[in-house]
Amino acid sequence: MATQIKDNSLEGKVSKEEWQTRLDLAACYRIFDHLGWGESIYNHISVAVPGENDTFLINPFGLLYDEVTASNLVKIDVEGNNVGGSPYMVNKAGFTQHGYFHKHLGGRANAICHVHTTATMAVCSHKDGLLPISFYACNFQNQLGYHDFEGITVRAEEGERLVQNLGNKSILMLRNHGPVVMDSTIQGMFVKMWALQRACEIQIATLSQGEPTVVPEEVIEVHQRDLHIVGDQGGAGIFDFEAWKRRIDKIDDSWRS
């Protein structure tokens, strides 16, 4: 088994920049799996390939998140063409949604994830969306776009409405569906997703108790201002992401192959 993995490794066969991106993305899939954010063989995290135009890496359709490795990630272009020679296919819904964002949003959407966690789907299905009732929820007030449910995302023409409803935000809450979280870096995307998950979990727990205490808008503004200052230390999400990589390495480091 070890020999087969070594023979199939793309290390040294792609650019150093692409290999590092493959490592980070494979690690991200394993972290999501460890945190319980997988959804059988569905959902997706994608990252643009540095130094190339309109190509990105995404998970092989049919594999669980804990089976994703740096080498078996699929490289496709924004038109859905397999440009990396992978034997795996790609989930059409993953390509339609992520391809459109990568194609039209540029660097602000270098890294994108879409999840179906119970907490985030529940909040996406709530008529008021994410409420300012916790520390984490205050991070995102006035920074979320919302898109009404149109069925499974496989039609290219829906992409225009997705981008329109996202606006200048970096998170799009697909109503009755789940969030799409994006950032210029995989580390930034991860830490946004982590905080959003926590905000949604806390909202569900709080609303189960009855009427919540809502944070005033003026306090939210101060919170976001100060959060931005703190977040600049070391770069958004870098320390978080590296810490979780150390955790999954202790469990199973096969994602590096």
Backbone as CSV, one residue per row, in Angstrom:
resi,resn,N_x,N_y,N_z,CA_x,CA_y,CA_z,C_x,C_y,C_z
1,MET,0.836,-1.209,0.000,0.000,0.000,0.000,0.863,1.248,0.000
2,ALA,1.907,1.237,0.828,2.790,2.404,0.902,3.475,2.657,-0.430
3,THR,3.883,1.567,-1.120,4.541,1.715,-2.418,3.592,2.319,-3.445
4,GLN,2.333,1.877,-3.409,1.342,2.401,-4.342,1.127,3.890,-4.133
5,ILE,1.033,4.311,-2.868,0.851,5.727,-2.562,2.037,6.538,-3.071
6,LYS,3.247,6.019,-2.836,4.441,6.734,-3.283,4.454,6.857,-4.799
7,ASP,4.117,5.777,-5.508,4.127,5.790,-6.962,3.101,6.772,-7.519
8,ASN,1.989,6.940,-6.804,0.931,7.812,-7.281,1.104,9.256,-6.845
9,SER,2.121,9.535,-6.064,2.316,10.883,-5.539,2.667,11.854,-6.661
10,LEU,2.112,13.062,-6.562,2.412,14.111,-7.537,3.541,15.028,-7.071
11,GLU,4.096,14.748,-5.910,5.190,15.584,-5.427,6.355,15.519,-6.405
12,GLY,6.846,16.666,-6.820,7.920,16.730,-7.798,7.444,16.699,-9.232
13,LYS,6.143,16.404,-9.432,5.581,16.350,-10.786,4.743,17.590,-11.097
14,VAL,4.480,18.394,-10.085,3.779,19.669,-10.255,4.659,20.753,-9.634
15,SER,4.304,21.999,-9.853,5.110,23.087,-9.299,5.098,23.038,-7.769
16,LYS,6.113,23.626,-7.155,6.174,23.671,-5.690,4.960,24.391,-5.121
17,GLU,4.522,25.431,-5.836,3.363,26.199,-5.367,2.099,25.353,-5.413
18,GLU,1.929,24.596,-6.497,0.750,23.737,-6.586,0.803,22.636,-5.539
19,TRP,1.983,22.054,-5.315,2.081,20.983,-4.332,1.735,21.487,-2.933
20,GLN,2.212,22.681,-2.588,1.888,23.233,-1.270,0.395,23.491,-1.144
21,THR,-0.210,23.969,-2.226,-1.652,24.189,-2.219,-2.402,22.878,-2.074
22,ARG,-1.913,21.843,-2.743,-2.523,20.512,-2.611,-2.420,20.013,-1.166
23,LEU,-1.271,20.226,-0.545,-1.103,19.815,0.844,-2.091,20.542,1.752
24,ASP,-2.194,21.847,1.574,-3.093,22.632,2.425,-4.551,22.235,2.212
25,LEU,-4.925,22.005,0.970,-6.318,21.644,0.694,-6.637,20.246,1.215
26,ALA,-5.728,19.314,1.022,-5.950,17.963,1.552,-6.065,18.011,3.070
27,ALA,-5.213,18.799,3.708,-5.288,18.960,5.163,-6.636,19.541,5.558
28,CYS,-7.118,20.495,4.778,-8.393,21.136,5.079,-9.532,20.123,5.039
29,TYR,-9.520,19.250,4.046,-10.551,18.210,3.982,-10.494,17.313,5.219
30,ARG,-9.302,16.946,5.657,-9.178,16.089,6.831,-9.625,16.828,8.101
31,ILE,-9.333,18.117,8.177,-9.778,18.905,9.331,-11.298,18.977,9.362
32,PHE,-11.902,19.257,8.213,-13.367,19.303,8.134,-13.956,17.958,8.586
33,ASP,-13.345,16.871,8.127,-13.836,15.553,8.504,-13.723,15.352,10.016
34,HIS,-12.593,15.735,10.584,-12.368,15.584,12.020,-13.390,16.391,12.823
35,LEU,-13.778,17.547,12.311,-14.730,18.408,13.012,-16.179,18.009,12.749
36,GLY,-16.371,16.991,11.918,-17.728,16.525,11.646,-18.459,17.340,10.605
37,TRP,-17.710,17.991,9.731,-18.318,18.862,8.719,-18.451,18.184,7.367
38,GLY,-18.147,16.900,7.273,-18.316,16.187,6.013,-19.790,15.883,5.771
39,GLU,-20.107,15.430,4.575,-21.489,15.105,4.203,-21.458,13.936,3.236
40,SER,-21.122,12.743,3.776,-20.929,11.565,2.937,-19.885,11.909,1.856
41,ILE,-20.192,11.664,0.577,-19.225,11.971,-0.494,-19.511,13.329,-1.130
42,TYR,-20.408,14.102,-0.505,-20.869,15.358,-1.110,-20.189,16.571,-0.476
43,ASN,-20.579,17.732,-0.959,-19.998,19.025,-0.562,-18.567,19.143,-1.078
44,HIS,-17.980,20.323,-0.897,-16.724,20.572,-1.580,-15.963,21.744,-0.981
45,ILE,-14.662,21.651,-1.073,-13.744,22.756,-0.783,-12.857,22.866,-2.011
46,SER,-12.660,24.063,-2.503,-11.813,24.236,-3.686,-10.854,25.400,-3.469
47,VAL,-9.710,25.319,-4.136,-8.695,26.363,-4.036,-8.084,26.594,-5.409
48,ALA,-7.905,27.853,-5.760,-7.280,28.193,-7.037,-5.817,27.765,-7.038
49,VAL,-5.340,27.308,-8.196,-3.940,26.893,-8.329,-3.089,28.144,-8.532
50,PRO,-2.131,28.412,-7.647,-1.308,29.624,-7.780,-0.466,29.610,-9.044
51,GLY,-0.356,30.761,-9.672,0.480,30.884,-10.861,-0.183,30.417,-12.138
52,GLU,-1.452,29.977,-12.053,-2.168,29.528,-13.243,-3.462,30.329,-13.385
53,ASN,-3.948,30.394,-14.602,-5.179,31.127,-14.859,-6.370,30.186,-14.899
54,ASP,-7.364,30.475,-14.051,-8.656,29.777,-14.123,-8.574,28.276,-13.929
55,THR,-7.690,27.819,-13.058,-7.685,26.406,-12.686,-7.797,26.302,-11.168
56,PHE,-8.486,25.267,-10.706,-8.589,25.079,-9.268,-8.626,23.607,-8.922
57,LEU,-8.361,23.323,-7.654,-8.336,21.960,-7.133,-9.611,21.704,-6.338
58,ILE,-10.143,20.491,-6.465,-11.377,20.137,-5.783,-11.340,18.643,-5.469
59,ASN,-12.217,18.189,-4.587,-12.190,16.789,-4.172,-12.687,15.846,-5.259
60,PRO,-12.137,14.631,-5.300,-12.617,13.613,-6.233,-14.010,13.150,-5.805
61,PHE,-14.956,13.153,-6.714,-16.312,12.736,-6.380,-16.338,11.225,-6.148
62,GLY,-16.895,10.838,-5.016,-16.959,9.431,-4.660,-16.093,9.071,-3.474
63,LEU,-15.192,9.985,-3.076,-14.345,9.746,-1.916,-14.875,10.498,-0.703
64,LEU,-14.755,9.885,0.462,-15.043,10.581,1.709,-13.920,11.575,1.996
65,TYR,-14.210,12.544,2.839,-13.193,13.555,3.133,-11.930,12.949,3.734
66,ASP,-12.067,11.860,4.506,-10.873,11.272,5.106,-10.086,10.399,4.137
67,GLU,-10.535,10.350,2.874,-9.786,9.641,1.828,-9.063,10.607,0.894
68,VAL,-9.288,11.900,1.063,-8.659,12.896,0.194,-7.184,13.041,0.550
69,THR,-6.344,13.053,-0.483,-4.907,13.282,-0.299,-4.454,14.407,-1.239
70,ALA,-3.234,14.854,-1.011,-2.690,15.926,-1.845,-2.652,15.511,-3.314
71,SER,-2.378,14.236,-3.587,-2.212,13.778,-4.964,-3.515,13.432,-5.665
72,ASN,-4.549,13.017,-4.905,-5.771,12.630,-5.609,-6.778,13.764,-5.787
73,LEU,-6.434,14.952,-5.318,-7.266,16.113,-5.630,-7.321,16.310,-7.144
74,VAL,-8.470,16.738,-7.649,-8.665,16.881,-9.095,-8.444,18.338,-9.500
75,LYS,-7.641,18.526,-10.544,-7.433,19.887,-11.075,-8.316,20.070,-12.296
76,ILE,-9.201,21.066,-12.229,-10.077,21.374,-13.357,-10.014,22.864,-13.650
77,ASP,-10.461,23.230,-14.840,-10.542,24.651,-15.162,-11.964,25.137,-14.888
78,VAL,-12.175,26.432,-15.088,-13.468,27.019,-14.740,-14.583,26.582,-15.684
79,GLU,-14.243,25.894,-16.761,-15.262,25.358,-17.663,-15.593,23.898,-17.332
80,GLY,-14.899,23.352,-16.321,-15.184,21.982,-15.899,-14.319,20.926,-16.539
81,ASN,-13.325,21.332,-17.306,-12.443,20.362,-17.968,-11.379,19.846,-17.007
82,ASN,-11.177,18.542,-17.007,-10.127,17.931,-16.204,-8.791,18.233,-16.878
83,VAL,-7.987,19.078,-16.253,-6.727,19.494,-16.879,-5.509,18.896,-16.178
84,GLY,-5.757,18.026,-15.184,-4.650,17.449,-14.446,-4.472,15.962,-14.663
85,GLY,-5.297,15.373,-15.521,-5.160,13.958,-15.816,-5.691,13.033,-14.738
86,SER,-6.507,13.549,-13.828,-7.038,12.710,-12.758,-8.039,11.693,-13.307
87,PRO,-8.037,10.466,-12.766,-9.026,9.461,-13.189,-10.389,9.670,-12.536
88,TYR,-10.468,10.590,-11.590,-11.715,10.809,-10.866,-12.605,11.832,-11.557
89,MET,-13.894,11.706,-11.326,-14.843,12.706,-11.802,-15.081,13.735,-10.700
90,VAL,-15.778,14.815,-11.059,-16.072,15.898,-10.122,-17.576,16.040,-9.994
91,ASN,-18.039,16.300,-8.786,-19.459,16.544,-8.538,-19.909,17.759,-9.345
92,LYS,-20.901,17.595,-10.205,-21.353,18.681,-11.075,-21.800,19.895,-10.277
93,ALA,-22.484,19.663,-9.162,-22.922,20.794,-8.339,-21.722,21.554,-7.796
94,GLY,-20.658,20.825,-7.452,-19.453,21.465,-6.958,-18.800,22.323,-8.020
95,PHE,-18.743,21.810,-9.248,-18.133,22.573,-10.324,-18.957,23.801,-10.669
96,THR,-20.272,23.650,-10.808,-21.129,24.762,-11.238,-21.010,25.940,-10.299
97,GLN,-21.115,25.650,-9.013,-21.086,26.712,-8.014,-19.689,27.305,-7.857
98,HIS,-18.718,26.441,-7.592,-17.366,26.922,-7.336,-16.727,27.503,-8.593
99,GLY,-16.961,26.873,-9.737,-16.387,27.375,-10.978,-16.816,28.800,-11.276
100,TYR,-18.089,29.088,-11.030,-18.595,30.430,-11.323,-17.956,31.461,-10.392
101,PHE,-17.838,31.122,-9.114,-17.214,32.054,-8.173,-15.742,32.262,-8.508
102,HIS,-15.022,31.181,-8.775,-13.603,31.315,-9.119,-13.421,32.154,-10.382
103,LYS,-14.302,31.968,-11.346,-14.175,32.645,-12.630,-14.457,34.135,-12.527
104,HIS,-15.447,34.509,-11.715,-15.927,35.889,-11.726,-15.485,36.732,-10.525
105,LEU,-14.964,36.103,-9.479,-14.619,36.880,-8.285,-13.123,37.052,-8.090
106,GLY,-12.331,36.341,-8.862,-10.883,36.528,-8.790,-10.302,36.160,-7.433
107,GLY,-9.306,36.944,-6.994,-8.559,36.635,-5.783,-9.368,36.604,-4.509
108,ARG,-10.479,37.309,-4.466,-11.282,37.312,-3.233,-11.933,35.958,-2.990
109,ALA,-11.923,35.090,-4.015,-12.506,33.753,-3.882,-11.487,32.688,-4.263
110,ASN,-10.249,32.874,-3.847,-9.230,31.852,-4.124,-9.563,30.531,-3.439
111,ALA,-10.168,30.620,-2.259,-10.518,29.426,-1.487,-11.999,29.476,-1.145
112,ILE,-12.704,28.381,-1.395,-14.157,28.336,-1.207,-14.553,27.006,-0.577
113,CYS,-15.466,27.061,0.385,-16.056,25.821,0.884,-17.574,25.944,0.901
114,HIS,-18.224,24.809,0.722,-19.682,24.725,0.855,-19.974,23.520,1.729
115,VAL,-20.774,23.729,2.782,-21.042,22.657,3.731,-22.542,22.491,3.971
116,HIS,-22.881,21.332,4.537,-24.254,21.043,4.927,-24.305,20.667,6.407
117,THR,-23.533,21.338,7.251,-23.591,20.996,8.664,-24.998,21.292,9.188
118,THR,-25.405,20.534,10.182,-26.753,20.709,10.725,-26.971,22.139,11.208
119,ALA,-25.995,22.681,11.920,-26.160,24.016,12.495,-26.258,25.096,11.417
120,THR,-25.383,25.044,10.415,-25.419,26.101,9.399,-26.648,25.965,8.503
121,MET,-27.055,24.728,8.192,-28.259,24.542,7.390,-29.495,25.021,8.145
122,ALA,-29.514,24.782,9.446,-30.653,25.219,10.253,-30.781,26.737,10.238
123,VAL,-29.670,27.432,10.384,-29.714,28.891,10.375,-30.051,29.413,8.983
124,CYS,-29.528,28.760,7.941,-29.887,29.144,6.573,-31.384,28.957,6.329
125,SER,-32.013,28.058,7.071,-33.438,27.780,6.902,-34.313,28.625,7.816
126,HIS,-33.707,29.389,8.711,-34.465,30.264,9.620,-34.832,31.551,8.884
127,LYS,-36.045,32.018,9.067,-36.518,33.182,8.302,-35.672,34.425,8.527
128,ASP,-35.043,34.556,9.702,-34.229,35.733,10.003,-32.740,35.496,9.795
129,GLY,-32.377,34.309,9.361,-30.965,34.029,9.132,-30.158,34.082,10.418
130,LEU,-28.916,34.567,10.319,-28.032,34.634,11.483,-28.337,35.883,12.296
131,LEU,-28.643,35.695,13.571,-29.027,36.791,14.456,-27.832,37.248,15.298
132,PRO,-27.747,38.537,15.634,-26.633,39.050,16.441,-26.849,38.762,17.928
133,ILE,-26.705,37.488,18.303,-26.987,37.116,19.688,-25.806,36.432,20.366
134,SER,-24.635,36.441,19.719,-23.453,35.859,20.350,-22.209,36.568,19.845
135,PHE,-21.133,36.340,20.566,-19.821,36.878,20.179,-19.521,36.564,18.718
136,TYR,-19.653,35.289,18.334,-19.302,34.884,16.984,-20.267,35.440,15.945
137,ALA,-21.552,35.469,16.273,-22.527,35.986,15.315,-22.275,37.460,15.013
138,CYS,-21.778,38.196,15.997,-21.487,39.615,15.776,-20.362,39.815,14.767
139,ASN,-19.513,38.794,14.594,-18.455,38.870,13.573,-19.039,39.085,12.183
140,PHE,-20.241,38.548,11.959,-20.771,38.428,10.607,-21.943,39.354,10.285
141,GLN,-22.379,40.151,11.234,-23.520,41.013,10.961,-23.208,41.997,9.838
142,ASN,-24.129,42.134,8.904,-23.994,43.005,7.724,-22.871,42.529,6.790
143,GLN,-22.440,41.289,6.962,-21.370,40.761,6.122,-21.765,39.444,5.450
144,LEU,-23.067,39.158,5.444,-23.559,37.929,4.823,-24.513,38.261,3.688
145,GLY,-24.384,37.527,2.594,-25.377,37.601,1.529,-26.335,36.424,1.666
146,TYR,-27.543,36.557,1.122,-28.536,35.481,1.181,-29.073,35.221,-0.222
147,HIS,-29.247,33.938,-0.519,-29.717,33.525,-1.843,-30.846,32.525,-1.675
148,ASP,-32.004,32.807,-2.266,-33.163,31.933,-2.124,-32.932,30.589,-2.816
149,PHE,-33.477,29.556,-2.231,-33.302,28.193,-2.725,-33.943,28.014,-4.098
150,GLU,-33.179,27.465,-5.043,-33.668,27.206,-6.396,-33.533,25.736,-6.777
151,GLY,-33.240,24.880,-5.797,-32.974,23.480,-6.094,-31.477,23.240,-6.162
152,ILE,-31.087,22.004,-6.472,-29.668,21.665,-6.544,-28.959,22.551,-7.570
153,THR,-27.750,22.990,-7.211,-27.049,23.982,-8.027,-26.276,23.305,-9.147
154,VAL,-26.961,23.042,-10.265,-26.297,22.413,-11.416,-26.488,23.222,-12.694
155,ARG,-27.271,24.301,-12.615,-27.545,25.103,-13.806,-26.646,26.334,-13.800
156,ALA,-25.890,26.513,-14.891,-24.921,27.609,-14.951,-25.590,28.974,-14.803
157,GLU,-26.821,29.124,-15.301,-27.462,30.442,-15.259,-27.757,30.896,-13.835
158,GLU,-27.798,29.969,-12.852,-28.010,30.396,-11.469,-26.771,31.108,-10.925
159,GLY,-25.615,30.845,-11.538,-24.375,31.456,-11.080,-24.440,32.967,-11.044
160,GLU,-25.101,33.577,-12.022,-25.226,35.033,-12.056,-25.955,35.551,-10.829
161,ARG,-27.006,34.845,-10.424,-27.767,35.286,-9.254,-26.989,35.040,-7.959
162,LEU,-26.210,33.977,-7.941,-25.373,33.718,-6.777,-24.398,34.865,-6.544
163,VAL,-23.724,35.288,-7.602,-22.758,36.384,-7.493,-23.459,37.697,-7.139
164,GLN,-24.600,37.927,-7.746,-25.353,39.155,-7.458,-25.771,39.209,-5.993
165,ASN,-26.262,38.101,-5.465,-26.724,38.086,-4.081,-25.569,38.091,-3.080
166,LEU,-24.412,37.626,-3.511,-23.227,37.713,-2.661,-22.788,39.158,-2.503
167,GLY,-22.845,39.917,-3.600,-22.408,41.314,-3.555,-20.940,41.407,-3.196
168,ASN,-20.619,42.298,-2.256,-19.226,42.475,-1.838,-18.892,41.673,-0.588
169,LYS,-19.772,40.716,-0.250,-19.573,39.897,0.943,-18.655,38.711,0.619
170,SER,-18.320,37.944,1.655,-17.476,36.760,1.446,-18.164,35.480,1.907
171,ILE,-19.392,35.584,2.383,-20.176,34.418,2.763,-21.569,34.567,2.164
172,LEU,-22.026,33.524,1.485,-23.367,33.514,0.907,-24.161,32.408,1.585
173,MET,-25.218,32.804,2.273,-26.089,31.842,2.946,-27.153,31.389,1.950
174,LEU,-27.034,30.155,1.489,-28.019,29.604,0.564,-29.220,29.153,1.391
175,ARG,-30.320,29.862,1.282,-31.485,29.573,2.126,-31.975,28.147,1.902
176,ASN,-32.341,27.490,3.013,-32.820,26.103,2.993,-31.769,25.132,2.474
177,HIS,-30.532,25.544,2.490,-29.467,24.745,1.870,-28.218,24.727,2.746
178,GLY,-27.410,25.753,2.690,-26.185,25.801,3.476,-25.293,26.934,2.995
179,PRO,-24.249,27.275,3.746,-23.411,28.428,3.396,-22.318,28.118,2.386
180,VAL,-21.926,29.152,1.658,-20.717,29.132,0.839,-19.789,30.175,1.455
181,VAL,-18.610,29.744,1.864,-17.653,30.613,2.549,-16.415,30.743,1.683
182,MET,-15.953,31.974,1.491,-14.795,32.170,0.615,-13.826,33.201,1.188
183,ASP,-12.608,33.142,0.700,-11.577,34.079,1.151,-10.435,34.045,0.146
184,SER,-9.521,34.966,0.299,-8.358,35.001,-0.588,-7.361,33.900,-0.250
185,THR,-7.439,33.344,0.979,-6.541,32.264,1.385,-7.345,31.127,2.000
186,ILE,-6.781,29.936,1.963,-7.449,28.786,2.557,-7.521,28.936,4.074
187,GLN,-6.507,29.574,4.667,-6.509,29.773,6.108,-7.621,30.743,6.528
188,GLY,-7.793,31.812,5.748,-8.841,32.771,6.045,-10.216,32.164,5.878
189,MET,-10.383,31.348,4.840,-11.658,30.672,4.622,-11.975,29.739,5.781
190,PHE,-10.961,28.992,6.225,-11.184,28.046,7.312,-11.642,28.742,8.586
191,VAL,-10.954,29.809,8.969,-11.303,30.443,10.246,-12.676,31.103,10.177
192,LYS,-13.083,31.590,9.004,-14.448,32.106,8.843,-15.466,30.989,9.019
193,MET,-15.177,29.838,8.392,-16.085,28.709,8.491,-16.192,28.232,9.935
194,TRP,-15.086,28.183,10.635,-15.087,27.749,12.029,-15.950,28.678,12.890
195,ALA,-15.758,29.983,12.719,-16.527,30.947,13.513,-18.007,30.932,13.138
196,LEU,-18.298,30.752,11.842,-19.694,30.690,11.405,-20.384,29.460,11.999
197,GLN,-19.700,28.338,11.997,-20.255,27.118,12.585,-20.571,27.338,14.060
198,ARG,-19.648,27.944,14.784,-19.870,28.214,16.202,-21.060,29.166,16.390
199,ALA,-21.149,30.201,15.561,-22.261,31.153,15.668,-23.597,30.454,15.473
200,CYS,-23.643,29.547,14.504,-24.895,28.844,14.217,-25.254,27.856,15.320
201,GLU,-24.259,27.149,15.840,-24.510,26.231,16.950,-25.071,26.979,18.156
202,ILE,-24.476,28.122,18.459,-24.904,28.901,19.621,-26.295,29.481,19.400
203,GLN,-26.601,29.895,18.158,-27.939,30.422,17.880,-29.009,29.359,18.127
204,ILE,-28.773,28.157,17.650,-29.749,27.081,17.846,-29.953,26.811,19.335
205,ALA,-28.845,26.769,20.093,-28.946,26.520,21.533,-29.668,27.665,22.240
206,THR,-29.382,28.899,21.829,-29.984,30.059,22.480,-31.480,30.142,22.204
207,LEU,-31.870,29.948,20.949,-33.291,30.050,20.599,-34.107,28.938,21.256
208,SER,-33.469,27.834,21.594,-34.195,26.746,22.265,-34.616,27.143,23.674
209,GLN,-33.998,28.213,24.206,-34.318,28.682,25.551,-35.416,29.741,25.560
210,GLY,-35.769,30.222,24.379,-36.779,31.267,24.303,-36.222,32.537,23.682
211,GLU,-36.652,33.687,24.164,-36.290,34.979,23.585,-34.820,35.298,23.847
212,PRO,-34.022,35.574,22.795,-32.603,35.872,22.992,-32.356,37.347,23.308
213,THR,-31.175,37.628,23.836,-30.718,39.003,23.992,-29.980,39.406,22.724
214,VAL,-30.438,40.451,22.059,-29.864,40.892,20.791,-28.838,41.993,21.049
215,VAL,-27.659,41.869,20.450,-26.594,42.858,20.610,-26.917,44.092,19.769
216,PRO,-26.851,45.300,20.348,-27.158,46.531,19.599,-26.169,46.775,18.462
217,GLU,-26.617,47.475,17.448,-25.801,47.733,16.264,-24.522,48.487,16.612
218,GLU,-24.599,49.453,17.535,-23.410,50.234,17.875,-22.337,49.370,18.549
219,VAL,-22.745,48.369,19.280,-21.783,47.460,19.909,-21.177,46.528,18.847
220,ILE,-21.996,46.106,17.901,-21.499,45.263,16.808,-20.405,45.987,16.033
221,GLU,-20.610,47.267,15.763,-19.619,48.042,15.015,-18.284,48.098,15.759
222,VAL,-18.324,48.308,17.066,-17.096,48.339,17.869,-16.437,46.959,17.875
223,HIS,-17.243,45.933,18.033,-16.737,44.555,18.044,-16.009,44.234,16.741
224,GLN,-16.615,44.564,15.611,-16.003,44.254,14.326,-14.741,45.079,14.087
225,ARG,-14.747,46.305,14.541,-13.545,47.140,14.402,-12.379,46.535,15.171
226,ASP,-12.617,46.149,16.420,-11.553,45.608,17.254,-11.148,44.202,16.790
227,LEU,-12.111,43.444,16.304,-11.821,42.101,15.800,-10.882,42.167,14.608
228,HIS,-11.076,43.155,13.760,-10.225,43.321,12.582,-8.783,43.592,13.003
229,ILE,-8.598,44.387,14.042,-7.253,44.693,14.524,-6.572,43.440,15.062
230,VAL,-7.301,42.663,15.861,-6.749,41.436,16.435,-6.479,40.404,15.349
231,GLY,-7.379,40.334,14.364,-7.252,39.348,13.303,-6.053,39.554,12.413
232,ASP,-5.505,40.766,12.397,-4.353,41.057,11.555,-3.053,40.475,12.116
233,GLN,-3.070,40.039,13.374,-1.861,39.487,13.975,-1.535,38.128,13.348
234,GLY,-0.463,38.061,12.589,-0.038,36.802,11.995,-0.805,36.399,10.755
235,GLY,-1.798,37.184,10.355,-2.600,36.828,9.192,-3.812,36.023,9.603
236,ALA,-4.959,36.343,9.013,-6.223,35.720,9.409,-6.204,34.212,9.224
237,GLY,-6.391,33.488,10.312,-6.556,32.045,10.252,-5.287,31.222,10.185
238,ILE,-4.133,31.836,10.028,-2.897,31.067,9.851,-2.589,30.233,11.086
239,PHE,-2.645,30.843,12.266,-2.342,30.111,13.487,-3.377,29.007,13.725
240,ASP,-4.637,29.317,13.458,-5.703,28.328,13.639,-5.477,27.114,12.738
241,PHE,-5.220,27.397,11.468,-5.084,26.327,10.480,-3.884,25.435,10.792
242,GLU,-2.763,26.045,11.140,-1.572,25.262,11.453,-1.785,24.405,12.700
243,ALA,-2.528,24.933,13.667,-2.804,24.161,14.880,-3.635,22.919,14.554
244,TRP,-4.639,23.080,13.691,-5.480,21.937,13.322,-4.729,20.947,12.441
245,LYS,-3.790,21.425,11.640,-2.948,20.511,10.863,-2.120,19.636,11.799
246,ARG,-1.628,20.213,12.874,-0.869,19.419,13.838,-1.764,18.358,14.473
247,ARG,-3.027,18.717,14.730,-3.953,17.768,15.337,-4.198,16.574,14.415
248,ILE,-4.500,16.845,13.144,-4.814,15.731,12.246,-3.578,14.913,11.919
249,ASP,-2.403,15.534,11.950,-1.161,14.787,11.721,-0.972,13.703,12.779
250,LYS,-1.389,14.008,14.008,-1.259,13.039,15.095,-2.199,11.860,14.902
251,ILE,-3.291,12.109,14.182,-4.302,11.067,13.970,-3.981,10.229,12.732
252,ASP,-3.655,10.888,11.624,-3.418,10.197,10.349,-2.783,11.200,9.398
253,ASP,-1.545,10.952,9.005,-0.847,11.896,8.123,-0.876,11.470,6.655
254,SER,-1.782,10.555,6.294,-1.827,10.064,4.924,-2.277,11.134,3.928
255,TRP,-2.858,12.229,4.421,-3.268,13.320,3.531,-2.058,13.933,2.813
256,ARG,-0.885,13.741,3.349,0.318,14.324,2.754,0.784,13.576,1.504
257,SER,0.221,12.419,1.222,0.723,11.595,0.107,0.185,12.079,-1.237
